[in-house]
Amino acid sequence: MSRTSLPEQVSVIEPGESFFFLCHKNVRCFTDCCRELELALTPYDILRLRRATGLTSTELHQRVIIEEQSADSGFPSFYLTMVDDGKASCVFVTPEGCSIYADRPGACRTYPLGRGVMKRGTELTEQFVILKEPHCHGFAEKTIQTVSSFMQSQEMEPYNRFNDLLADIIHHEKIAAGMKLTDDQYRIYRLALFDLDAFRTQLHEKSIDSPLAVPGQIADDDEALLEFGMQFVKIYLFD
């Protein structure tokens, strides 16, 4: 991530570097960042949304998720639906704040920070940036944060862990060399990572062939199923 190529409001920040920031209900811009945004969803985000709403992953796709396909790699991208209320508000925002706060997406948790992951050889490296938007009054709060402490306070460990597993797929050397997904590869990638309930059903019914032994705990453990799905997809796409 080049410092010179970043937008004016974005700057690189180191893990131990401190900054002032706090978001709470009495900040004047409370929930403004929940409107007019393009909120990309990761597989773990969708897992947590499923848990928060009680909907199946398939129902989430039907009701609150927009799907697009990249012309470059062929990978799908998923975004949270915004409400047509004149403010393009997040479907989960209320006057009191986020209605699914405990299971909010990773991008919401990390704001105003961003975490990028790059693959160099077989190793993943991370880089953090801070976004200072003029409308955000959280920076005027006199609470000292560091990247490390803020990420810990936002309980980002499982989000980052699964995002790193995803990065190992989408930044694979074959993708970097120009590989594009076939229709069948697209279907498997979407199914195993973004539609866990359908994936679990197909594994149970043996309507999908698995190159791996299916662990028993995926019957009632979504995290175990998603981790299995990551391994499944990597083998299916690249071996």
C-alpha positions as CSV (number, residue, x, y, z in Angstrom):
1,M,0.0,0.0,0.0
2,S,1.8,3.1,-1.2
3,R,1.6,6.2,1.0
4,T,1.6,8.5,-2.1
5,S,-1.3,6.7,-3.7
6,L,-3.7,7.2,-0.8
7,P,-6.6,9.6,-0.9
8,E,-6.1,12.9,1.0
9,Q,-8.2,11.9,4.0
10,V,-6.4,8.5,4.4
11,S,-3.0,8.0,5.9
12,V,-0.9,5.0,7.0
13,I,-0.8,4.4,10.7
14,E,1.5,2.0,12.6
15,P,0.1,-0.6,15.1
16,G,1.5,1.2,18.1
17,E,0.8,4.7,16.9
18,S,-1.8,6.6,19.0
19,F,-4.7,8.8,17.9
20,F,-7.7,10.4,19.6
21,F,-11.1,8.8,18.8
22,L,-14.3,7.7,20.4
23,C,-17.8,7.1,19.0
24,H,-20.9,7.2,21.2
25,K,-24.5,8.3,21.1
26,N,-23.7,11.9,22.2
27,V,-21.3,12.6,19.4
28,R,-23.0,15.0,16.9
29,C,-22.4,12.8,13.9
30,F,-23.8,9.6,15.6
31,T,-24.9,7.1,12.9
32,D,-23.9,9.5,10.0
33,C,-21.3,6.9,9.0
34,C,-24.1,4.3,8.7
35,R,-25.5,6.2,5.6
36,E,-24.4,6.7,2.0
37,L,-21.8,3.9,2.1
38,E,-20.8,0.9,0.1
39,L,-20.4,-1.7,2.8
40,A,-18.6,-4.8,1.4
41,L,-19.3,-8.0,3.3
42,T,-16.9,-10.8,4.0
43,P,-17.8,-14.5,4.7
44,Y,-17.4,-14.0,8.4
45,D,-19.6,-10.8,8.3
46,I,-22.4,-12.9,6.7
47,L,-21.9,-15.6,9.3
48,R,-22.4,-13.0,12.1
49,L,-25.4,-11.4,10.3
50,R,-27.0,-14.8,10.1
51,R,-26.5,-15.1,13.9
52,A,-27.8,-11.6,14.6
53,T,-31.0,-11.8,12.5
54,G,-32.0,-15.4,12.8
55,L,-32.2,-15.6,9.0
56,T,-30.5,-18.3,7.1
57,S,-27.6,-17.3,4.9
58,T,-29.8,-17.9,1.8
59,E,-32.5,-15.6,3.2
60,L,-29.9,-13.0,3.9
61,H,-28.9,-13.0,0.3
62,Q,-32.5,-12.7,-0.8
63,R,-33.3,-9.8,1.6
64,V,-30.4,-7.6,2.5
65,I,-27.4,-8.5,0.3
66,I,-26.4,-7.3,-3.2
67,E,-24.1,-9.5,-5.3
68,E,-21.8,-8.3,-8.0
69,Q,-19.2,-10.2,-10.1
70,S,-15.7,-8.8,-10.7
71,A,-14.8,-8.6,-14.4
72,D,-11.1,-9.0,-13.6
73,S,-10.9,-12.2,-11.4
74,G,-14.5,-13.5,-11.6
75,F,-14.8,-13.4,-7.8
76,P,-18.2,-12.3,-6.5
77,S,-18.5,-9.3,-4.2
78,F,-21.3,-8.8,-1.7
79,Y,-22.6,-5.6,-0.3
80,L,-25.2,-4.7,2.4
81,T,-28.4,-3.2,1.1
82,M,-29.1,0.4,1.8
83,V,-32.6,1.7,2.5
84,D,-34.2,4.0,0.0
85,D,-35.0,6.7,2.6
86,G,-33.3,9.7,0.9
87,K,-30.2,9.1,3.0
88,A,-29.2,5.6,1.7
89,S,-29.2,4.3,5.3
90,C,-28.0,0.9,6.4
91,V,-30.8,-1.5,6.7
92,F,-29.8,-2.1,10.4
93,V,-29.4,1.5,11.6
94,T,-31.9,3.0,14.0
95,P,-32.1,6.4,15.9
96,E,-30.6,4.5,18.9
97,G,-27.7,3.1,16.8
98,C,-27.0,-0.2,15.2
99,S,-29.7,-2.9,15.8
100,I,-27.2,-5.7,15.4
101,Y,-24.3,-4.0,17.1
102,A,-22.9,-7.1,18.8
103,D,-22.6,-8.8,15.3
104,R,-21.9,-5.7,13.1
105,P,-19.6,-6.2,10.1
106,G,-15.9,-5.9,10.5
107,A,-15.7,-2.7,8.5
108,C,-18.1,-1.0,10.9
109,R,-16.0,-2.2,13.9
110,T,-12.7,-0.9,12.6
111,Y,-13.9,2.5,11.5
112,P,-12.0,4.9,11.3
113,L,-9.3,2.4,10.7
114,G,-8.8,0.2,7.8
115,R,-6.7,-3.0,7.5
116,G,-5.2,-4.2,4.3
117,V,-3.6,-7.6,3.7
118,M,-1.0,-8.3,1.0
119,K,0.6,-11.6,0.1
120,R,4.3,-11.8,-0.4
121,G,5.4,-15.3,-1.3
122,T,3.6,-17.5,1.2
123,E,3.4,-14.8,3.9
124,L,0.6,-12.4,4.5
125,T,1.5,-8.9,5.7
126,E,-0.9,-6.3,7.1
127,Q,-1.0,-2.5,6.8
128,F,-3.3,-0.1,8.6
129,V,-4.7,3.2,7.5
130,I,-6.7,5.8,9.3
131,L,-9.6,7.7,7.6
132,K,-10.2,11.2,8.9
133,E,-13.5,12.4,7.3
134,P,-14.5,16.0,8.0
135,H,-18.0,15.0,9.2
136,C,-16.7,12.7,11.9
137,H,-16.6,14.4,15.4
138,G,-15.2,11.2,17.1
139,F,-11.7,12.6,16.6
140,A,-12.5,15.5,18.9
141,E,-13.0,13.1,21.8
142,K,-10.0,13.0,24.1
143,T,-9.8,9.3,24.3
144,I,-6.4,8.0,23.3
145,Q,-6.4,4.9,21.1
146,T,-3.7,2.8,19.4
147,V,-4.3,0.6,16.4
148,S,-3.6,-2.5,18.5
149,S,-5.8,-1.5,21.5
150,F,-8.6,-0.3,19.2
151,M,-8.7,-3.5,17.2
152,Q,-8.7,-5.5,20.4
153,S,-11.5,-3.4,21.9
154,Q,-13.6,-4.0,18.7
155,E,-13.0,-7.8,19.0
156,M,-11.5,-8.1,15.6
157,E,-9.5,-11.3,16.1
158,P,-12.0,-13.7,14.5
159,Y,-12.8,-11.2,11.7
160,N,-9.1,-10.8,10.9
161,R,-8.4,-14.5,11.1
162,F,-11.1,-15.4,8.6
163,N,-10.3,-12.4,6.4
164,D,-6.7,-13.7,6.2
165,L,-7.9,-17.1,5.2
166,L,-9.9,-15.4,2.4
167,A,-6.9,-13.3,1.4
168,D,-4.9,-16.5,1.0
169,I,-7.5,-17.5,-1.7
170,I,-8.2,-14.3,-3.6
171,H,-4.4,-13.3,-3.6
172,H,-3.3,-16.8,-4.6
173,E,-0.5,-16.9,-7.1
174,K,-2.7,-18.4,-9.8
175,I,-5.1,-15.5,-9.4
176,A,-2.2,-13.1,-9.6
177,A,-1.1,-14.8,-12.8
178,G,-4.5,-14.1,-14.4
179,M,-6.7,-17.0,-13.5
180,K,-10.4,-16.3,-13.7
181,L,-13.1,-18.4,-12.1
182,T,-15.2,-20.7,-14.3
183,D,-19.0,-20.7,-13.7
184,D,-18.6,-23.9,-11.6
185,Q,-15.8,-22.4,-9.6
186,Y,-17.8,-19.3,-9.0
187,R,-20.7,-21.4,-7.7
188,I,-18.5,-23.4,-5.3
189,Y,-16.7,-20.3,-4.0
190,R,-20.1,-18.5,-3.4
191,L,-21.7,-21.6,-1.8
192,A,-18.9,-22.6,0.5
193,L,-18.0,-19.2,1.8
194,F,-21.1,-17.0,1.6
195,D,-24.1,-19.4,1.8
196,L,-23.1,-21.6,4.7
197,D,-26.6,-23.0,5.4
198,A,-26.9,-24.3,1.8
199,F,-23.3,-25.6,1.9
200,R,-24.0,-27.5,5.1
201,T,-27.1,-29.0,3.6
202,Q,-25.4,-30.1,0.4
203,L,-22.5,-31.7,2.5
204,H,-25.0,-33.5,4.7
205,E,-27.0,-34.8,1.7
206,K,-23.7,-35.7,-0.2
207,S,-24.9,-33.7,-3.2
208,I,-21.5,-32.1,-3.3
209,D,-18.2,-34.0,-3.5
210,S,-15.7,-33.0,-0.9
211,P,-12.0,-33.4,-1.4
212,L,-11.6,-33.4,2.4
213,A,-13.0,-35.5,5.2
214,V,-16.0,-33.6,6.6
215,P,-15.6,-33.0,10.3
216,G,-18.5,-33.8,12.5
217,Q,-18.6,-30.4,14.3
218,I,-19.8,-28.5,11.2
219,A,-23.3,-29.8,11.9
220,D,-23.7,-27.1,14.6
221,D,-20.6,-24.9,14.5
222,D,-20.7,-22.2,11.9
223,E,-17.1,-21.1,12.5
224,A,-15.9,-24.7,12.0
225,L,-18.0,-24.9,8.8
226,L,-16.5,-21.7,7.4
227,E,-13.0,-22.8,8.2
228,F,-13.7,-26.1,6.4
229,G,-15.2,-24.1,3.5
230,M,-12.0,-22.1,3.2
231,Q,-9.9,-25.2,2.9
232,F,-12.5,-26.8,0.6
233,V,-12.4,-23.8,-1.8
234,K,-8.6,-23.5,-1.9
235,I,-8.3,-27.2,-2.9
236,Y,-11.2,-27.0,-5.4
237,L,-9.8,-23.9,-7.1
238,F,-6.1,-24.5,-7.1
239,D,-5.2,-28.2,-6.8
